[in-house]
Amino acid sequence: MLSLFALSFLGVTVTSEENKNITLGEEVIISVDSTNLRFSPAEVTITEGDTVRFFWDGELLAHNAVEENNIFDSGEPERNVDYSFTFEIGMNGTYEFVCEPHEAANMVGKITVNPAPDIMEEGDEDENEDNSVPGFSALTLIGALVISGLATRGKMGRV
């Protein structure tokens, strides 16, 4: 009985795992609207790690998308464009871009990139955070089993 009592207090260190599945890598598509002189949408807000895809097919006029500081450039103006740019970690900020042949017609856009949420790397632990359930050490377990064995033997000798 005493050995069952001792074993019931036996704890195993269990580390709780927090959900670390934060979705990064969303894709936002920017195309050309029906006027053929505006990006659609003209302004987007994304997070670091996300991709902006400039995509249009069979447009009446040729277009491109060029960031004002040449961070990205879809190339020469074309009626069919499929160009993607991923904003890596550390690229938060605001990026303005234009369609070069139609900049005078105000064919401009803006991408706001928010910082990515903090992700705790596997193996990194906050020093102030304890995610474990404390348990008995092997020495404590052996001691409890020896005591329960002696107690059981003593009862058997009196029968």
N, CA, C and O of each residue as an XYZ file, in Angstrom:
636
protein
N       0.824     -1.186      0.000
C       0.000      0.000      0.000
C       0.876      1.260      0.000
O       0.634      2.215     -0.739
N       1.900      1.222      0.857
C       2.797      2.362      0.946
C       3.533      2.579     -0.379
O       3.784      3.716     -0.778
N       3.885      1.447     -1.076
C       4.574      1.597     -2.360
C       3.660      2.233     -3.393
O       4.133      3.011     -4.221
N       2.368      1.932     -3.373
C       1.435      2.581     -4.288
C       1.320      4.068     -3.963
O       1.227      4.910     -4.856
N       1.329      4.371     -2.659
C       1.282      5.757     -2.217
C       2.509      6.518     -2.725
O       2.393      7.641     -3.215
N       3.678      5.898     -2.604
C       4.915      6.533     -3.063
C       4.891      6.722     -4.570
O       5.297      7.773     -5.067
N       4.420      5.720     -5.306
C       4.380      5.827     -6.762
C       3.357      6.856     -7.231
O       3.518      7.451     -8.296
N       2.301      7.069     -6.438
C       1.295      8.040     -6.856
C       1.850      9.454     -6.835
O       1.332     10.330     -7.528
N       2.900      9.691     -6.048
C       3.525     10.997     -6.007
C       4.681     11.124     -6.992
O       5.294     12.184     -7.109
N       4.971     10.037     -7.698
C       6.057     10.086     -8.669
C       5.659     11.050     -9.779
O       4.629     10.876    -10.431
N       6.476     12.050     -9.979
C       6.197     13.023    -11.034
C       7.199     12.870    -12.143
O       8.363     12.546    -11.909
N       6.757     13.098    -13.314
C       7.640     13.074    -14.461
C       7.718     14.499    -14.970
O       6.697     15.170    -15.122
N       8.909     14.950    -15.227
C       9.048     16.307    -15.729
C       8.430     16.376    -17.115
O       8.824     15.660    -18.036
N       7.463     17.247    -17.230
C       6.744     17.403    -18.486
C       6.911     18.847    -18.921
O       6.537     19.766    -18.192
N       7.450     19.043    -20.059
C       7.611     20.389    -20.572
C       6.425     20.695    -21.465
O       6.133     19.962    -22.409
N       5.755     21.775    -21.157
C       4.613     22.143    -21.988
C       5.125     22.880    -23.213
O       5.997     23.743    -23.112
N       4.590     22.541    -24.344
C       4.964     23.197    -25.596
C       3.876     24.200    -25.945
O       2.697     23.854    -26.024
N       4.281     25.429    -26.150
C       3.325     26.427    -26.576
C       3.123     26.282    -28.081
O       3.987     25.771    -28.794
N       1.979     26.737    -28.541
C       1.703     26.684    -29.971
C       2.610     27.683    -30.669
O       2.467     28.893    -30.494
N       3.537     27.175    -31.455
C       4.505     28.039    -32.132
C       4.190     28.173    -33.622
O       5.026     28.658    -34.384
N       3.013     27.756    -34.043
C       2.656     27.789    -35.455
C       2.066     29.147    -35.813
O       0.846     29.305    -35.860
N       2.917     30.112    -36.062
C       2.466     31.418    -36.491
C       2.612     31.452    -38.001
O       3.670     31.159    -38.558
N       1.538     31.810    -38.628
C       1.542     31.768    -40.079
C       2.308     32.957    -40.636
O       1.946     34.110    -40.404
N       3.354     32.665    -41.362
C       4.085     33.675    -42.095
C       4.014     33.311    -43.564
O       3.776     32.156    -43.915
N       4.215     34.273    -44.397
C       4.267     33.965    -45.811
C       2.943     34.101    -46.532
O       2.703     33.395    -47.511
N       2.084     34.986    -46.076
C       0.846     35.255    -46.802
C       1.199     35.907    -48.142
O       2.261     36.515    -48.284
N       0.314     35.777    -49.108
C       0.520     36.411    -50.407
C      -0.625     37.375    -50.682
O      -1.797     37.020    -50.556
N      -0.270     38.594    -51.057
C      -1.243     39.612    -51.418
C      -1.050     39.908    -52.896
O       0.072     40.124    -53.353
N      -2.149     39.916    -53.637
C      -2.070     40.164    -55.086
C      -2.514     41.588    -55.386
O      -3.570     42.044    -54.947
N      -1.674     42.271    -56.147
C      -2.013     43.606    -56.644
C      -2.140     43.491    -58.155
O      -1.241     42.994    -58.834
N      -3.269     43.957    -58.666
C      -3.504     43.896    -60.109
C      -3.799     45.305    -60.627
O      -3.491     46.293    -59.962
N      -4.388     45.389    -61.798
C      -4.758     46.655    -62.411
C      -6.277     46.707    -62.448
O      -6.923     45.730    -62.826
N      -6.858     47.855    -62.053
C      -8.330     47.929    -62.032
C      -8.902     48.150    -63.426
O      -8.162     48.227    -64.406
N     -10.208     48.249    -63.504
C     -10.904     48.330    -64.799
C     -10.619     49.611    -65.566
O     -10.824     49.649    -66.779
N     -10.152     50.663    -64.897
C      -9.816     51.898    -65.618
C      -8.517     51.732    -66.399
O      -8.226     52.501    -67.315
N      -7.734     50.706    -66.020
C      -6.436     50.413    -66.626
C      -5.398     51.484    -66.286
O      -4.336     51.545    -66.904
N      -5.717     52.336    -65.286
C      -4.777     53.363    -64.853
C      -4.652     53.428    -63.329
O      -4.228     54.446    -62.782
N      -5.023     52.341    -62.644
C      -4.914     52.281    -61.188
C      -4.512     50.863    -60.775
O      -4.908     49.875    -61.393
N      -3.711     50.804    -59.708
C      -3.442     49.500    -59.102
C      -4.643     49.123    -58.248
O      -5.343     49.987    -57.720
N      -4.867     47.843    -58.122
C      -5.993     47.368    -57.316
C      -5.566     46.176    -56.463
O      -5.262     45.114    -57.005
N      -5.538     46.332    -55.148
C      -5.730     47.575    -54.398
C      -4.497     48.466    -54.531
O      -3.394     47.987    -54.796
N      -4.701     49.754    -54.344
C      -3.596     50.713    -54.460
C      -2.763     50.753    -53.186
O      -1.589     51.120    -53.225
N      -3.362     50.379    -52.055
C      -2.639     50.361    -50.782
C      -2.916     49.040    -50.078
O      -4.058     48.590    -49.996
N      -1.849     48.426    -49.572
C      -1.983     47.190    -48.811
C      -1.122     47.273    -47.557
O      -0.113     47.977    -47.521
N      -1.543     46.541    -46.535
C      -0.763     46.413    -45.306
C      -0.488     44.937    -45.099
O      -1.406     44.116    -45.073
N       0.783     44.611    -44.952
C       1.204     43.228    -44.795
C       2.150     43.123    -43.604
O       2.396     44.106    -42.906
N       2.670     41.940    -43.383
C       3.619     41.682    -42.299
C       4.917     41.162    -42.909
O       4.905     40.507    -43.952
N       6.032     41.458    -42.252
C       7.313     40.918    -42.710
C       7.174     39.418    -42.943
O       6.555     38.713    -42.146
N       7.743     38.945    -44.018
C       7.627     37.534    -44.384
C       6.554     37.303    -45.434
O       6.513     36.247    -46.065
N       5.682     38.294    -45.624
C       4.624     38.175    -46.630
C       5.169     38.532    -48.013
O       6.205     39.183    -48.152
N       4.434     38.081    -49.024
C       4.814     38.317    -50.413
C       3.748     39.157    -51.096
O       2.552     38.930    -50.914
N       4.191     40.123    -51.878
C       3.279     40.886    -52.732
C       3.499     40.385    -54.153
O       4.625     40.334    -54.648
N       2.408     40.022    -54.787
C       2.461     39.517    -56.164
C       1.757     40.512    -57.069
O       0.569     40.787    -56.898
N       2.490     41.047    -58.027
C       1.921     41.937    -59.033
C       1.518     41.047    -60.200
O       2.358     40.402    -60.827
N       0.228     41.023    -60.478
C      -0.270     40.096    -61.487
C      -1.354     40.763    -62.323
O      -2.370     41.224    -61.805
N      -1.110     40.800    -63.627
C      -2.158     41.176    -64.572
C      -1.916     40.441    -65.871
O      -0.794     40.064    -66.208
N      -3.011     40.250    -66.589
C      -2.965     39.410    -67.787
C      -3.891     40.002    -68.853
O      -5.088     40.174    -68.623
N      -3.331     40.305    -70.001
C      -4.132     40.791    -71.122
C      -4.648     42.208    -70.957
O      -5.727     42.530    -71.453
N      -3.907     43.052    -70.277
C      -4.349     44.440    -70.091
C      -4.245     45.210    -71.402
O      -3.430     44.883    -72.264
N      -5.069     46.221    -71.538
C      -5.075     47.066    -72.726
C      -3.756     47.828    -72.856
O      -3.211     47.962    -73.951
N      -3.248     48.328    -71.718
C      -1.996     49.080    -71.692
C      -0.925     48.269    -70.977
O      -1.236     47.394    -70.169
N       0.329     48.561    -71.274
C       1.453     47.895    -70.611
C       1.757     48.612    -69.291
O       1.771     49.842    -69.231
N       2.003     47.820    -68.228
C       2.273     48.358    -66.897
C       3.476     47.673    -66.276
O       3.894     46.595    -66.699
N       4.020     48.330    -65.261
C       5.019     47.714    -64.386
C       4.810     48.254    -62.982
O       3.951     49.109    -62.764
N       5.588     47.761    -62.029
C       5.526     48.237    -60.639
C       6.961     48.394    -60.163
O       7.701     47.419    -60.035
N       7.340     49.650    -59.902
C       8.712     49.953    -59.503
C       8.679     50.745    -58.199
O       8.052     51.801    -58.115
N       9.361     50.219    -57.185
C       9.434     50.907    -55.891
C      10.358     52.101    -56.043
O      11.359     52.031    -56.755
N      10.021     53.211    -55.367
C      10.754     54.469    -55.562
C      12.243     54.384    -55.239
O      13.024     55.162    -55.788
N      12.666     53.463    -54.361
C      14.083     53.289    -54.035
C      14.665     52.027    -54.674
O      15.718     51.542    -54.261
N      13.977     51.510    -55.670
C      14.386     50.303    -56.396
C      14.521     49.066    -55.501
O      15.343     48.190    -55.772
N      13.720     48.994    -54.443
C      13.695     47.797    -53.598
C      13.141     46.628    -54.411
O      13.629     45.502    -54.310
N      12.125     46.906    -55.209
C      11.610     45.895    -56.147
C      11.270     46.568    -57.461
O      11.009     47.770    -57.511
N      11.277     45.778    -58.525
C      11.017     46.280    -59.876
C      10.511     45.108    -60.700
O      11.217     44.115    -60.881
N       9.290     45.227    -61.196
C       8.711     44.121    -61.970
C       9.271     44.035    -63.389
O       8.952     43.101    -64.125
N      10.092     44.987    -63.771
C      10.699     44.953    -65.105
C      10.064     45.954    -66.056
O       9.387     46.894    -65.639
N      10.294     45.735    -67.319
C       9.741     46.611    -68.352
C       8.216     46.528    -68.338
O       7.664     45.477    -68.012
N       7.527     47.612    -68.684
C       6.060     47.576    -68.746
C       5.587     46.501    -69.725
O       6.084     46.391    -70.846
N       4.629     45.726    -69.275
C       4.082     44.619    -70.076
C       2.566     44.553    -69.889
O       2.032     45.035    -68.890
N       1.891     43.958    -70.850
C       0.446     43.731    -70.734
C       0.160     42.515    -69.852
O      -0.935     42.375    -69.309
N       1.159     41.638    -69.718
C       1.051     40.446    -68.871
C       2.223     40.447    -67.895
O       3.380     40.369    -68.307
N       1.924     40.537    -66.608
C       2.966     40.560    -65.587
C       2.604     39.585    -64.481
O       1.457     39.517    -64.039
N       3.603     38.832    -64.043
C       3.471     37.963    -62.875
C       4.802     38.052    -62.124
O       5.729     37.283    -62.376
N       4.869     39.008    -61.198
C       6.098     39.303    -60.470
C       5.794     39.286    -58.972
O       4.808     39.873    -58.527
N       6.637     38.616    -58.208
C       6.450     38.545    -56.754
C       7.673     39.070    -56.030
O       8.806     38.913    -56.485
N       7.417     39.703    -54.885
C       8.489     40.184    -54.031
C       8.122     39.868    -52.590
O       7.020     40.180    -52.138
N       9.060     39.244    -51.867
C       8.836     38.887    -50.462
C       9.569     39.883    -49.576
O      10.760     40.140    -49.754
N       8.831     40.441    -48.612
C       9.401     41.376    -47.646
C       9.920     40.571    -46.472
O       9.149     40.087    -45.644
N      11.226     40.436    -46.409
C      11.882     39.606    -45.395
C      11.819     40.274    -44.021
O      11.478     41.450    -43.898
N      12.154     39.498    -43.001
C      12.236     40.020    -41.640
C      13.246     41.171    -41.636
O      14.341     41.051    -42.187
N      12.868     42.274    -41.014
C      13.731     43.457    -40.970
C      13.378     44.493    -42.027
O      13.984     45.564    -42.068
N      12.405     44.188    -42.885
C      12.029     45.122    -43.949
C      10.747     45.874    -43.634
O      10.058     46.328    -44.547
N      10.414     46.012    -42.347
C       9.195     46.748    -42.040
C       9.371     48.211    -42.443
O      10.477     48.750    -42.420
N       8.257     48.840    -42.812
C       8.289     50.220    -43.263
C       7.240     50.445    -44.330
O       6.366     49.606    -44.548
N       7.332     51.579    -44.989
C       6.379     51.934    -46.036
C       7.121     52.025    -47.367
O       8.186     52.634    -47.470
N       6.531     51.408    -48.368
C       7.140     51.360    -49.701
C       6.141     51.907    -50.717
O       5.032     51.390    -50.855
N       6.547     52.949    -51.420
C       5.698     53.516    -52.464
C       6.226     53.059    -53.819
O       7.433     52.985    -54.046
N       5.288     52.756    -54.712
C       5.668     52.266    -56.030
C       4.799     52.929    -57.090
O       3.733     53.475    -56.805
N       5.295     52.861    -58.325
C       4.594     53.497    -59.445
C       4.592     52.563    -60.650
O       5.401     51.641    -60.757
N       3.668     52.833    -61.536
C       3.727     52.278    -62.890
C       4.425     53.364    -63.705
O       3.877     54.450    -63.894
N       5.625     53.072    -64.186
C       6.432     54.112    -64.825
C       5.734     54.812    -65.992
O       5.765     56.041    -66.053
N       5.103     54.084    -66.923
C       4.482     54.821    -68.032
C       3.251     55.629    -67.625
O       2.824     56.513    -68.367
N       2.675     55.339    -66.454
C       1.432     56.011    -66.071
C       1.543     56.761    -64.740
O       0.535     57.050    -64.095
N       2.770     57.070    -64.340
C       2.976     57.797    -63.091
C       2.301     59.171    -63.145
O       1.728     59.616    -62.150
N       2.365     59.848    -64.299
C       1.740     61.168    -64.451
C       0.219     61.079    -64.306
O      -0.429     62.065    -63.952
N      -0.352     59.904    -64.580
C      -1.797     59.689    -64.420
C      -2.130     59.241    -63.000
O      -3.256     58.837    -62.711
N      -1.133     59.317    -62.118
C      -1.276     58.955    -60.702
C      -1.521     57.458    -60.491
O      -2.285     57.066    -59.608
N      -0.864     56.623    -61.311
C      -0.925     55.175    -61.091
C       0.195     54.830    -60.116
O       1.300     54.446    -60.500
N      -0.142     54.983    -58.835
C       0.812     54.785    -57.757
C       0.207     53.849    -56.717
O      -1.002     53.619    -56.692
N       1.066     53.318    -55.867
C       0.593     52.442    -54.803
C       1.489     52.522    -53.587
O       2.574     53.102    -53.627
N       1.008     51.922    -52.490
C       1.770     51.952    -51.252
C       1.597     50.617    -50.533
O       0.494     50.084    -50.411
N       2.732     50.100    -50.063
C       2.746     48.868    -49.266
C       3.282     49.228    -47.892
O       4.389     49.752    -47.767
N       2.494     48.946    -46.862
C       2.938     49.138    -45.487
C       3.269     47.765    -44.935
O       2.432     46.863    -44.940
N       4.497     47.612    -44.458
C       4.970     46.333    -43.944
C       5.144     46.458    -42.433
O       5.989     47.214    -41.953
N       4.329     45.702    -41.690
C       4.426     45.685    -40.226
C       5.474     44.671    -39.785
O       5.718     43.684    -40.479
N       6.095     44.912    -38.628
C       7.074     43.934    -38.123
C       6.406     42.582    -37.873
O       5.236     42.513    -37.496
N       7.160     41.525    -38.088
C       6.663     40.182    -37.812
C       6.540     40.007    -36.307
O       7.312     40.593    -35.549
N       5.572     39.202    -35.866
C       5.462     38.943    -34.427
C       6.695     38.196    -33.942
O       7.321     37.451    -34.696
N       7.035     38.403    -32.673
C       8.169     37.688    -32.089
C       7.856     36.207    -32.067
O       6.780     35.798    -31.630
N       8.791     35.411    -32.534
C       8.647     33.958    -32.531
C       9.787     33.402    -31.715
O      10.956     33.647    -32.014
N       9.449     32.658    -30.689
C      10.490     32.063    -29.864
C      11.006     30.834    -30.590
O      10.256     29.898    -30.865
N      12.293     30.850    -30.895
C      12.913     29.724    -31.581
C      12.873     28.491    -30.698
O      12.943     28.593    -29.473
N      12.759     27.324    -31.324
C      12.760     26.084    -30.573
C      14.064     25.980    -29.797
O      15.144     26.167    -30.357
N      13.961     25.683    -28.512
C      15.133     25.589    -27.664
C      15.370     26.860    -26.864
O      16.020     26.818    -25.819
N      14.848     28.003    -27.343
C      14.954     29.233    -26.573
C      13.877     29.233    -25.517
O      12.724     28.904    -25.797
N      14.246     29.600    -24.305
C      13.254     29.675    -23.250
C      13.447     30.967    -22.495
O      14.574     31.413    -22.282
N      12.365     31.556    -22.099
C      12.409     32.751    -21.281
C      12.931     32.354    -19.909
O      12.447     31.396    -19.306
N      13.926     33.098    -19.415
C      14.534     32.739    -18.140
C      13.542     32.816    -16.992
O      13.696     32.112    -15.995
N      12.534     33.655    -17.117
C      11.570     33.816    -16.041
C      10.380     32.874    -16.182
O       9.500     32.866    -15.322
N      10.340     32.102    -17.220
C       9.197     31.237    -17.479
C       9.567     29.800    -17.186
O      10.604     29.312    -17.637
N       8.725     29.128    -16.434
C       8.960     27.724    -16.109
C       7.814     26.919    -16.676
O       6.691     26.996    -16.177
N       8.087     26.143    -17.719
C       7.061     25.356    -18.386
C       7.069     23.901    -17.962
O       6.530     23.056    -18.676
N       7.666     23.582    -16.820
C       7.754     22.186    -16.441
C       6.991     21.924    -15.154
O       6.776     22.821    -14.338
N       6.588     20.672    -14.995
C       5.933     20.216    -13.778
C       6.994     19.471    -12.987
O       7.525     18.473    -13.475
N       7.324     19.927    -11.773
C       8.413     19.285    -11.035
C       8.041     17.864    -10.622
O       6.871     17.556    -10.396
N       9.053     17.006    -10.529
C       8.808     15.624    -10.136
C       9.857     15.159     -9.153
O      10.789     15.892     -8.821
N       9.694     13.921     -8.687
C      10.674     13.336     -7.773
C      11.927     12.964     -8.536
O      11.866     12.603     -9.712
N      13.034     13.050     -7.882
C      14.259     12.587     -8.504
C      14.335     11.068     -8.362
O      13.583     10.474     -7.589
N      15.221     10.458     -9.090
C      15.386      9.002     -9.025
C      15.777      8.570     -7.619
O      15.345      7.514     -7.156
N      16.577      9.361     -6.942
C      17.000      9.038     -5.578
C      15.808      9.023     -4.624
O      15.707      8.143     -3.770
N      14.912      9.987     -4.765
C      13.719     10.032     -3.920
C      12.846      8.821     -4.185
O      12.308      8.231     -3.248
N      12.695      8.440     -5.446
C      11.895      7.271     -5.801
C      12.475      6.009     -5.193
O      11.739      5.208     -4.616
N      13.779      5.815     -5.311
C      14.418      4.618     -4.755
C      14.226      4.581     -3.237
O      13.923      3.529     -2.673
N      14.400      5.717     -2.584
C      14.203      5.786     -1.136
C      12.781      5.416     -0.743
O      12.574      4.680      0.221
N      11.793      5.927     -1.492
C      10.394      5.622     -1.188
C      10.110      4.139     -1.379
O       9.378      3.542     -0.590
N      10.681      3.539     -2.420
C      10.454      2.109     -2.666
C      11.107      1.256     -1.581
O      10.529      0.253     -1.161
N      12.297      1.633     -1.123
C      12.977      0.883     -0.059
C      12.153      0.955      1.225
O      11.964     -0.066      1.886
N      11.668      2.118      1.586
C      10.869      2.282      2.801
C       9.589      1.471      2.710
O       9.191      0.809      3.669
N       8.936      1.528      1.527
C       7.695      0.765      1.396
C       7.962     -0.733      1.431
O       7.142     -1.496      1.942
N       9.101     -1.165      0.895
C       9.461     -2.591      0.943
C       9.714     -3.041      2.359
O       9.296     -4.133      2.745
N      10.396     -2.218      3.149
C      10.652     -2.560      4.542
C       9.349     -2.603      5.342
O       9.152     -3.478      6.185
N       8.474     -1.653      5.065
C       7.204     -1.632      5.788
C       6.371     -2.860      5.448
O       5.732     -3.445      6.322
N       6.381     -3.247      4.179
C       5.626     -4.420      3.753
C       6.223     -5.691      4.372
O       5.469     -6.562      4.805
N       7.541     -5.821      4.426
C       8.215     -6.989      4.990
C       7.904     -7.110      6.484
O       7.712     -8.209      7.003
N       7.858     -5.964      7.164
C       7.557     -5.974      8.589
C       6.145     -6.494      8.869
O       5.925     -7.209      9.846
N       5.193     -6.133      8.010
C       3.822     -6.620      8.180
C       3.726     -8.091      7.879
O       2.944     -8.789      8.525
N       4.489     -8.599      6.923
C       4.432    -10.004      6.535
C       5.006    -10.882      7.664
O       4.559    -12.011      7.862
N       5.992    -10.359      8.395
C       6.602    -11.128      9.477
C       5.627    -11.292     10.642
O       5.788    -12.229     11.424
N       4.618    -10.420     10.795
C       3.695    -10.513     11.895
C       2.494    -11.366     11.583
O       1.680    -11.608     12.475
N       2.345    -11.822     10.391
C       1.169    -12.610     10.021
C       1.250    -13.984     10.567
O       0.343    -14.787     10.353
